[in-house]
Amino acid sequence: MPELPEVQTLVDDLCHRALVGQTISDVQVTWPRSIASHTPADFRHQLTGQTLTAIRRRAKYLVMELSSGWGLLVHLRMTGKFDLCDPVKPRDIHEHVILCLGSGQELRFHDTRKFGRFSLVPDTVGALSHLGVEPLSPEFTPEVLGRLLAGRNTMLKSFLLDQTKVAGIGNIYADEALFEARLHPANPCRLVAAEQVASLHGAIIMVLQRGLRNMGTSLGTSKGNFYSVAGRPGRNEDELKVFRRTGTPCCACGTTIERIILIQRSTHFCPLCQPLLA
């Protein structure tokens, strides 16, 4: 579930807690499949003694740069989250990777569904070169979006979830952006007019920035939900216009919000505000 706003909130939290400059004194792995690139033993060997020189985000990836020149990529997937705590805190059965730090604290990766993955790579930029443009970067312009959309028969919802085109958007913010742009999620990209491209461009930026201001989206009170390193839930649920609002009145016109399945994903929209193009 974590998308660009949630991962960026996590990065900001880790930087605020002075993780940059910390040395990894030991590594413990309790679920071997959490490590995608190495065996747990090799992962531990290569990470131990390394200093964290930078922490940043690329798309939905948490990127930790290391003093060796290598980097650690973390994809949270559905339920991954981090806890920075003292070693005396009792371990949880869902904490699958633990980075022991020189400060004496532990950075614990908690993942109820066990889909999250760690990859140790020699070049983080190269490893993520397949990803598309960052939607909050200066490179993301209406002209760039227009070129990416032009001539494609792909549905808009599918396009927005394609990380090789625009990186960092997932199910929540795709639905919200399409509502703000008044575009049906099943409309083919090629039918989007120039003025609608501009609207979609602005809507993508707006919903992502709103998510960042609210420190991400946490849905309900499930333990598998998104929480910051400090254990705070995101506040953005209260500002969602269509996502998981099935059966409620549209905030713009009062029409009942509908839910359909597109590309095997729950998709939420207003049938009046977001007409399906012929």
C-alpha positions in Angstrom: 0.0 0.0 0.0 2.7 2.6 0.8 3.0 5.0 -2.1 5.1 8.1 -2.7 3.7 10.2 0.2 4.0 7.3 2.7 7.6 6.4 1.6 8.6 10.1 1.7 7.1 10.5 5.2 9.2 7.5 6.3 12.4 8.9 4.7 11.8 12.3 6.4 11.2 10.5 9.8 14.4 8.5 9.5 16.5 11.6 8.5 14.9 13.5 11.4 16.0 10.8 13.8 19.6 11.2 12.7 20.0 7.8 11.0 22.4 9.3 8.4 25.9 8.9 9.8 25.0 5.9 11.8 27.1 2.7 11.5 25.5 -0.7 11.2 27.0 -2.9 13.9 25.1 -6.0 13.2 22.2 -7.4 11.1 19.6 -10.0 12.0 17.3 -11.7 9.5 14.4 -13.8 10.7 12.6 -14.2 7.4 15.2 -15.1 4.7 12.8 -14.2 1.8 12.8 -10.6 3.0 16.3 -10.4 1.3 15.9 -10.4 -2.4 19.5 -9.9 -3.5 21.7 -12.1 -1.2 21.6 -14.9 1.3 20.9 -13.7 4.8 24.5 -14.6 5.7 26.0 -12.6 2.8 23.6 -9.7 3.5 24.7 -9.5 7.1 28.4 -9.8 6.1 28.2 -7.0 3.5 26.1 -4.6 5.7 28.0 -4.9 9.0 30.4 -2.1 9.5 28.8 0.1 6.8 27.8 3.7 7.5 24.6 5.2 6.2 25.6 8.2 4.2 22.2 9.2 2.8 18.6 8.2 2.9 16.2 9.2 0.1 13.2 8.0 -1.9 12.9 6.9 -5.5 9.3 6.1 -6.6 8.1 3.7 -3.9 11.6 2.6 -2.9 13.4 3.7 0.3 17.1 4.1 -0.7 19.9 3.9 1.8 23.3 4.9 0.5 26.3 3.2 2.2 29.9 4.2 2.8 31.1 1.3 0.6 29.4 2.9 -2.4 26.7 0.3 -2.5 23.1 1.0 -1.5 20.2 -0.7 0.2 16.8 -0.6 -1.6 13.7 -1.3 0.5 10.3 -1.9 -1.1 7.7 -1.9 1.7 5.0 -3.5 -0.5 1.7 -3.9 1.4 2.5 -3.8 5.1 6.2 -3.0 5.5 7.1 -0.4 8.2 10.0 0.5 10.4 10.5 1.0 14.1 13.5 2.7 15.6 13.8 1.5 19.2 16.0 0.3 22.0 17.1 -3.3 22.0 15.2 -3.9 25.3 11.9 -3.5 23.5 10.3 -7.0 23.1 10.6 -8.4 19.6 7.5 -8.9 17.5 7.0 -12.0 15.4 6.5 -9.8 12.4 9.9 -8.1 12.7 11.9 -9.8 9.9 15.0 -7.6 9.4 16.8 -5.8 12.3 19.7 -3.4 11.7 21.7 -2.9 14.9 23.1 0.6 15.0 26.2 2.1 16.5 24.0 4.4 18.7 22.8 1.3 20.5 19.3 1.5 18.8 17.8 -1.0 16.4 16.0 -0.3 13.2 13.4 -3.0 12.9 11.5 -3.9 9.7 8.0 -5.0 10.6 6.0 -6.7 7.8 2.8 -8.6 8.6 2.2 -10.0 5.0 6.0 -10.7 4.4 5.9 -9.1 0.9 8.5 -6.4 1.6 12.0 -6.8 0.1 15.5 -5.6 0.8 18.1 -5.5 -2.1 21.8 -4.7 -1.7 23.0 -3.2 -5.0 26.3 -1.7 -6.2 24.6 1.2 -7.9 21.2 2.5 -6.7 20.7 4.8 -9.7 21.3 2.0 -12.2 19.2 -0.4 -10.3 16.3 1.9 -10.5 16.9 3.3 -14.0 13.8 1.4 -15.3 11.5 3.7 -13.3 9.7 6.6 -14.8 9.6 10.3 -14.1 9.2 11.5 -10.5 5.8 13.4 -10.4 7.0 16.0 -7.9 10.2 16.8 -9.8 10.7 19.7 -12.2 11.1 17.1 -15.0 7.4 16.2 -14.7 5.6 18.8 -16.9 2.3 18.7 -18.8 4.3 18.3 -22.0 6.1 15.2 -20.6 2.8 13.7 -19.4 1.2 14.5 -22.8 3.9 12.6 -24.6 3.6 9.6 -22.3 -0.2 9.5 -22.9 -0.2 10.1 -26.6 -1.4 7.3 -28.8 -1.8 4.7 -26.0 -4.9 2.5 -25.8 -4.0 1.7 -22.2 -6.6 2.7 -19.6 -5.7 5.8 -17.5 -5.8 3.8 -14.3 -3.4 1.2 -15.7 -1.1 4.0 -17.0 -0.9 5.7 -13.6 0.0 2.5 -11.9 2.8 1.8 -14.4 6.0 2.7 -12.5 8.0 2.9 -15.7 5.9 5.9 -16.8 5.3 8.0 -13.8 6.9 6.6 -10.6 5.4 6.5 -7.1 1.6 6.5 -7.7 -0.4 3.6 -6.5 -4.1 2.7 -6.2 -5.1 5.4 -3.7 -3.5 8.4 -5.4 -4.4 7.2 -8.9 -8.1 7.2 -8.0 -7.9 10.5 -6.3 -6.0 12.2 -9.1 -8.4 10.9 -11.8 -11.3 12.3 -9.7 -9.7 15.7 -9.3 -9.1 15.8 -13.1 -12.6 14.6 -13.8 -11.4 11.6 -15.9 -12.9 8.1 -15.9 -10.3 5.5 -14.9 -11.2 3.3 -17.8 -10.8 6.0 -20.5 -8.0 5.2 -23.0 -5.0 7.5 -22.7 -5.2 8.4 -26.4 -8.6 10.1 -25.9 -7.4 12.6 -23.3 -7.5 16.1 -24.7 -4.7 18.6 -24.2 -6.7 20.6 -21.6 -7.4 17.3 -19.8 -3.7 16.4 -19.8 -3.0 19.7 -18.0 -5.8 19.0 -15.5 -4.4 15.5 -14.8 -0.9 16.8 -14.4 -2.1 19.4 -11.8 -4.3 16.8 -10.1 -1.4 14.3 -9.7 0.8 16.9 -8.1 -2.1 18.2 -5.9 -3.1 14.8 -4.4 0.5 13.7 -3.8 1.3 17.0 -2.0 -1.9 16.7 0.0 -0.8 13.2 1.0 2.6 14.5 2.0 1.1 17.3 4.1 -1.0 14.7 5.9 2.0 12.4 6.4 0.4 9.6 4.3 -2.8 7.6 4.2 -3.7 5.1 6.9 -6.9 3.3 6.3 -8.8 2.2 9.4 -6.9 0.8 12.5 -5.4 -2.4 11.1 -2.0 -3.4 12.5 -0.9 -3.9 8.8 -1.7 -0.2 8.1 0.9 2.5 7.3 2.5 4.1 10.3 5.5 6.4 10.5 8.7 5.5 12.3 7.3 7.4 15.3 4.2 5.2 15.2 1.9 7.9 13.9 -0.9 7.0 11.4 -1.2 9.2 8.3 -4.1 11.7 8.4 -4.9 11.7 4.7 -7.9 9.3 4.9 -10.1 12.2 6.0 -9.4 14.1 2.7 -9.9 11.2 0.3 -12.7 12.1 -2.2 -13.4 8.7 -3.8 -11.0 6.0 -2.6 -13.0 3.6 -0.4 -15.9 6.0 -0.5 -18.2 3.5 -2.3 -21.8 4.2 -1.7 -21.3 7.7 -0.3 -22.3 10.9 -2.1 -19.7 12.6 -4.3 -18.4 15.8 -2.6 -18.8 17.7 -5.9 -22.2 16.6 -7.3 -23.9 14.2 -4.8 -23.9 11.2 -7.1 -23.1 7.9 -5.4 -19.5 6.9 -5.6 -19.0 3.6 -7.4 -16.4 0.8 -7.2 -15.3 -1.4 -10.1 -12.4 -3.7 -10.7 -9.9 -2.6 -13.3 -6.6 -4.5 -13.9 -7.5 -6.5 -10.8 -7.5 -3.4 -8.6 -10.4 -1.8 -6.7 -11.2 1.4 -8.5 -13.4 4.2 -7.2 -15.0 7.1 -9.1 -18.0 9.3 -9.5 -20.0 8.3 -12.6 -21.2 11.8 -13.2 -18.1 13.8 -12.6 -15.9 11.3 -14.4 -17.8 10.3 -17.6 -16.6 7.4 -19.7 -15.5 8.6 -23.2 -16.9 6.9 -26.2 
